[in-house]
């Protein structure tokens, strides 16, 4: 069920939100300048995942397909480079065209939920915000990503973030659980949601998100045990090289129109989007900013193949944050030029 419509942007932005947004944008922009050009997501990992799905479709067992794909890749591969069982097993039972239609249907659901949420906005503002959202959603819809679980999980993460509202967390939690079953890289969403619910004193909601995280971790544990039981030489440790924030940007804009822009401009738009979400005063804006910034930081400083698609996971809701930048700029300017006024109250005793 979609929660009641809420304004796309609040009347004002809090001082803490402005400060946090500026800090997030400045940090990410600095990291972008230091990291140089990013390595686009894709290549061998996408081919490997497509090969596993195709082998399962033709009757191979999942872990047999994983072993064969690893050998075909030239030896041992990191566990995070292999898809979790859920997506290959589901997709192997669907024709390719039907899987792609379902992916588009999930993207359409994201747009419908956003449109329902933005009913109170003006027509022009509503249209512009929908276009900005589509810039990120479109990054998950390339045919080459249909076999990549992160493209599905990224859209589910967007549904969880957008649909969540006061007393409306069951369906978003279910979407977050589904995303985390498809890929463990979606677990940061559940962690942020648990922390936000505890901070707000919503214990029941926090318990719901925690149960979703527990279910996803249980599925991951079974998968990792099965991988450890495979023959030696199939798996290896993750690479020691971290991709950096530029790789996060590359994943977020991959196959979308923003990928046509210069790297420095695309990185600036990503940083501005993060600022827009972080500066927003509404509580869901804070949750969305927390998830997106956490993915950017994890992808920048942690070397793990599971995080190589962090940009794809964050792409769907990311650029909608650009719609909040003008309000954040106005609030920052007002705060800078407005001098604090001192009011003296005197009590007269008769």
C-alpha positions as CSV (number, residue, x, y, z in Angstrom):
1,X,0.0,0.0,0.0
2,X,1.3,3.5,-0.9
3,X,1.5,5.9,2.0
4,X,-0.5,9.2,1.8
5,X,1.0,11.8,-0.4
6,X,3.7,14.0,1.2
7,X,5.2,17.2,-0.2
8,X,8.2,16.8,-2.4
9,X,10.1,19.4,-0.4
10,X,9.5,20.9,3.0
11,X,8.9,24.6,3.6
12,X,12.4,24.9,5.2
13,X,15.6,23.1,5.6
14,X,17.0,22.6,9.1
15,X,20.4,24.0,10.1
16,X,21.7,20.5,10.8
17,X,20.5,19.3,7.4
18,X,22.2,22.2,5.7
19,X,25.5,21.5,7.5
20,X,25.3,17.8,6.9
21,X,24.5,18.3,3.3
22,X,27.4,20.7,2.7
23,X,29.8,18.4,4.5
24,X,28.6,15.4,2.5
25,X,28.9,17.3,-0.8
26,X,32.3,18.8,0.0
27,X,33.7,15.5,1.1
28,X,32.5,13.6,-1.9
29,X,33.6,16.3,-4.3
30,X,37.1,16.3,-2.8
31,X,37.3,12.5,-3.1
32,X,36.2,12.7,-6.7
33,X,39.1,15.2,-7.5
34,X,41.6,13.0,-5.7
35,X,40.5,9.7,-7.2
36,X,40.6,10.6,-10.9
37,X,38.6,8.8,-13.5
38,X,36.5,5.8,-12.4
39,X,36.4,2.3,-13.9
40,X,33.0,1.6,-15.4
41,X,31.1,-1.2,-13.8
42,X,30.6,-4.2,-15.9
43,X,32.9,-6.3,-18.0
44,X,33.9,-9.7,-16.6
45,X,31.5,-9.7,-13.6
46,X,28.5,-9.1,-15.8
47,X,29.6,-11.8,-18.2
48,X,30.2,-14.2,-15.3
49,X,26.8,-13.6,-13.8
50,X,25.1,-14.0,-17.2
51,X,27.0,-17.2,-17.8
52,X,25.8,-18.7,-14.4
53,X,22.2,-17.7,-15.2
54,X,22.4,-19.3,-18.7
55,X,23.9,-22.5,-17.3
56,X,21.2,-22.8,-14.7
57,X,18.5,-22.2,-17.4
58,X,19.9,-25.2,-19.3
59,X,19.6,-27.5,-16.4
60,X,22.9,-27.2,-14.5
61,X,22.8,-27.0,-10.7
62,X,23.6,-23.5,-9.3
63,X,26.9,-24.3,-7.6
64,X,28.0,-26.5,-10.5
65,X,27.3,-23.6,-12.8
66,X,29.3,-21.3,-10.4
67,X,32.3,-23.7,-10.5
68,X,32.2,-24.0,-14.2
69,X,32.0,-20.2,-14.7
70,X,34.9,-19.7,-12.3
71,X,37.0,-22.1,-14.2
72,X,36.0,-20.4,-17.5
73,X,37.1,-17.1,-16.0
74,X,40.6,-18.3,-15.7
75,X,40.8,-19.6,-12.2
76,X,39.7,-18.6,-8.7
77,X,37.3,-15.6,-8.4
78,X,36.2,-13.6,-5.3
79,X,32.9,-14.8,-3.8
80,X,31.4,-11.3,-4.2
81,X,31.9,-11.6,-8.0
82,X,29.5,-14.5,-8.1
83,X,25.7,-13.9,-8.0
84,X,23.7,-15.1,-5.1
85,X,21.4,-18.1,-5.9
86,X,18.1,-16.3,-5.9
87,X,18.4,-14.2,-9.0
88,X,19.9,-16.8,-11.3
89,X,17.4,-19.5,-10.2
90,X,14.4,-17.1,-10.7
91,X,15.7,-15.7,-14.0
92,X,16.6,-19.2,-15.4
93,X,12.9,-20.1,-15.2
94,X,11.8,-17.1,-17.1
95,X,12.2,-16.3,-20.8
96,X,14.6,-13.4,-21.4
97,X,11.9,-11.1,-22.8
98,X,9.6,-11.8,-19.8
99,X,12.5,-11.0,-17.3
100,X,13.1,-7.7,-19.1
101,X,9.4,-6.8,-19.0
102,X,9.4,-7.6,-15.2
103,X,12.4,-5.3,-14.8
104,X,10.6,-2.5,-16.6
105,X,7.5,-3.2,-14.5
106,X,9.5,-2.8,-11.3
107,X,10.9,0.5,-12.7
108,X,7.3,1.6,-13.5
109,X,6.3,0.8,-9.9
110,X,9.1,3.1,-8.6
111,X,7.7,5.9,-10.8
112,X,4.1,5.2,-9.7
113,X,5.0,5.3,-6.0
114,X,7.0,8.6,-6.5
115,X,4.1,10.1,-8.5
116,X,1.7,9.2,-5.7
117,X,4.0,10.7,-3.1
118,X,4.4,14.0,-5.1
119,X,0.6,14.7,-5.5
120,X,0.8,17.9,-3.4
121,X,3.5,19.4,-5.5
122,X,2.8,21.8,-8.4
123,X,2.5,20.4,-11.9
124,X,5.8,21.8,-13.2
125,X,7.7,20.7,-10.1
126,X,6.1,17.3,-10.2
127,X,7.1,16.8,-13.8
128,X,10.7,18.0,-13.2
129,X,11.1,15.7,-10.2
130,X,9.8,12.7,-12.2
131,X,12.3,13.4,-15.0
132,X,15.1,13.6,-12.5
133,X,14.0,10.3,-10.9
134,X,13.9,8.7,-14.4
135,X,17.6,9.6,-14.9
136,X,18.5,7.2,-12.1
137,X,15.9,4.6,-12.8
138,X,17.0,4.3,-16.4
139,X,20.5,3.3,-15.3
140,X,19.0,0.0,-14.1
141,X,17.2,-0.9,-17.3
142,X,19.9,-1.6,-19.8
143,X,19.4,-5.1,-21.3
144,X,22.9,-6.1,-20.3
145,X,22.0,-5.6,-16.7
146,X,18.9,-7.9,-16.7
147,X,21.0,-10.8,-15.4
148,X,22.7,-8.6,-12.7
149,X,20.9,-8.9,-9.3
150,X,22.0,-5.4,-8.3
151,X,19.8,-3.8,-11.1
152,X,16.7,-5.5,-9.6
153,X,17.9,-4.8,-6.0
154,X,18.5,-1.1,-6.8
155,X,14.9,-0.7,-7.9
156,X,13.6,-2.5,-4.8
157,X,15.7,-0.2,-2.7
158,X,14.1,2.8,-4.4
159,X,10.6,1.4,-3.6
160,X,11.6,0.8,0.0
161,X,12.9,4.4,0.4
162,X,10.1,6.2,-1.4
163,X,7.1,4.2,-0.2
164,X,8.1,4.3,3.5
165,X,6.1,6.7,5.5
166,X,4.7,7.2,9.0
167,X,3.2,3.9,10.1
168,X,3.9,2.5,6.6
169,X,7.0,0.3,6.9
170,X,5.8,-3.3,6.3
171,X,5.8,-3.2,2.5
172,X,9.1,-1.2,2.4
173,X,10.7,-3.7,4.7
174,X,9.5,-6.5,2.5
175,X,11.1,-4.7,-0.5
176,X,14.3,-4.3,1.4
177,X,14.4,-8.0,2.4
178,X,13.8,-9.0,-1.2
179,X,16.7,-6.7,-2.3
180,X,19.0,-8.2,0.3
181,X,18.2,-11.7,-0.7
182,X,19.1,-10.9,-4.3
183,X,22.4,-9.4,-3.2
184,X,24.1,-8.9,0.2
185,X,25.1,-5.4,-1.0
186,X,21.6,-4.2,-0.2
187,X,22.1,-4.9,3.6
188,X,23.2,-1.2,4.3
189,X,19.6,-0.2,3.5
190,X,18.3,-2.4,6.3
191,X,21.0,-1.2,8.7
192,X,20.2,2.5,8.1
193,X,16.5,1.8,8.5
194,X,16.9,0.0,11.8
195,X,19.1,2.9,13.1
196,X,16.7,5.6,11.9
197,X,13.7,3.8,13.5
198,X,15.5,3.4,16.8
199,X,16.5,7.1,16.8
200,X,12.8,8.0,16.2
201,X,11.7,5.7,19.0
202,X,9.7,3.5,16.6
203,X,10.6,0.2,18.3
204,X,8.1,-1.9,16.3
205,X,9.4,-0.6,13.0
206,X,13.0,-1.1,14.1
207,X,12.1,-4.7,15.0
208,X,10.5,-5.2,11.6
209,X,13.6,-3.9,9.8
210,X,15.9,-6.0,12.1
211,X,13.9,-9.1,11.3
212,X,14.3,-8.4,7.6
213,X,18.1,-8.0,8.1
214,X,18.2,-11.2,10.1
215,X,16.4,-13.1,7.3
216,X,18.8,-11.7,4.7
217,X,21.8,-12.6,6.8
218,X,20.6,-16.1,7.3
219,X,20.2,-16.6,3.5
220,X,23.7,-15.2,3.0
221,X,25.2,-17.5,5.7
222,X,23.8,-20.6,3.9
223,X,25.2,-19.3,0.6
224,X,28.7,-18.7,2.0
225,X,28.8,-22.1,3.7
226,X,27.9,-23.7,0.4
227,X,30.6,-21.8,-1.4
228,X,33.2,-22.8,1.3
229,X,32.3,-26.5,0.7
230,X,33.1,-26.2,-3.0
231,X,36.4,-27.5,-4.3
232,X,39.5,-25.5,-3.6
233,X,40.7,-23.2,-6.3
234,X,37.3,-21.8,-7.1
235,X,37.2,-18.8,-4.7
236,X,39.9,-16.3,-3.7
237,X,40.1,-13.3,-1.5
238,X,38.9,-9.9,-2.7
239,X,41.2,-7.5,-4.4
240,X,43.1,-5.1,-2.2
241,X,42.5,-2.2,-4.5
242,X,39.5,0.1,-3.7
243,X,37.5,1.4,-6.6
244,X,37.1,4.9,-5.3
245,X,34.2,7.4,-5.5
246,X,34.7,7.8,-9.2
247,X,33.7,4.2,-9.7
248,X,30.6,4.8,-7.6
249,X,29.7,7.7,-10.0
250,X,30.4,5.4,-13.0
251,X,27.9,2.8,-11.6
252,X,25.3,5.4,-10.9
253,X,25.3,7.0,-14.4
254,X,26.1,3.8,-16.3
255,X,24.0,3.5,-19.5
256,X,22.1,6.7,-18.6
257,X,22.1,10.1,-20.4
258,X,24.4,11.6,-17.7
259,X,27.1,9.2,-18.8
260,X,27.5,11.4,-21.9
261,X,28.7,14.3,-19.7
262,X,32.4,14.8,-18.7
263,X,33.5,12.9,-15.6
264,X,33.9,16.1,-13.5
265,X,30.4,17.3,-14.4
266,X,28.8,13.9,-13.8
267,X,30.6,13.7,-10.4
268,X,29.4,17.2,-9.6
269,X,25.8,16.2,-10.3
270,X,26.1,13.1,-8.1
271,X,27.6,15.3,-5.2
272,X,24.8,17.8,-5.7
273,X,22.2,15.1,-5.6
274,X,23.6,13.8,-2.3
275,X,23.5,17.3,-0.9
276,X,19.9,17.8,-2.0
277,X,18.9,14.6,-0.1
278,X,21.0,15.4,2.9
279,X,19.8,19.0,3.2
280,X,16.2,18.0,3.2
281,X,14.5,18.3,6.5
282,X,11.9,15.6,6.1
283,X,12.7,12.4,7.9
284,X,12.6,10.2,4.8
285,X,15.0,12.6,3.1
286,X,17.4,11.8,6.0
287,X,17.0,8.1,5.5
288,X,17.6,8.3,1.8
289,X,20.6,10.5,2.2
290,X,22.0,8.1,4.8
291,X,21.6,5.1,2.5
292,X,23.1,6.9,-0.5
293,X,26.0,8.5,1.3
294,X,26.8,5.2,3.0
295,X,27.0,3.4,-0.3
296,X,29.3,6.1,-1.7
297,X,31.6,5.8,1.3
298,X,31.6,2.0,1.3
299,X,32.4,1.9,-2.4
300,X,35.2,4.4,-1.9
301,X,37.0,2.8,1.0
302,X,36.2,-0.9,1.1
303,X,37.6,-3.3,-1.5
304,X,35.0,-6.0,-2.0
305,X,33.3,-7.2,-5.2
306,X,29.9,-7.1,-3.5
307,X,30.3,-3.3,-3.4
308,X,31.5,-2.9,-7.0
309,X,27.8,-2.3,-8.0
310,X,27.1,0.2,-5.2
311,X,26.5,2.9,-7.8
312,X,23.8,0.8,-9.5
313,X,22.2,0.1,-6.1
314,X,22.0,3.8,-5.3
315,X,21.2,5.0,-8.8
316,X,17.4,4.8,-8.9
317,X,16.5,7.5,-6.2
318,X,19.8,9.4,-6.5
319,X,19.2,12.2,-9.0
320,X,15.8,13.1,-7.6
321,X,17.9,14.8,-5.0
322,X,18.7,17.5,-7.6
323,X,15.2,18.7,-7.2
324,X,15.9,19.7,-3.6
325,X,19.1,21.6,-4.3
326,X,17.4,25.0,-5.1
327,X,15.5,24.9,-1.8
328,X,18.7,24.0,0.0
329,X,20.6,26.9,-1.7
330,X,17.8,29.4,-0.8
331,X,17.9,28.2,2.8
332,X,21.7,28.4,3.0
333,X,21.6,31.9,1.5
334,X,18.9,33.1,3.8
335,X,20.9,31.8,6.8
336,X,24.0,33.5,5.6
337,X,22.6,37.0,5.0
338,X,20.1,37.1,7.9
339,X,21.5,38.5,11.1
340,X,20.2,37.1,14.3
341,X,17.9,39.5,16.2
342,X,17.8,39.9,19.9
343,X,14.4,40.3,21.5
344,X,14.2,41.7,25.0
345,X,11.1,41.0,27.1
346,X,10.4,43.2,30.1
347,X,7.9,42.5,32.8
348,X,6.1,45.4,34.3
349,X,4.8,45.0,37.8
350,X,1.9,47.3,38.8
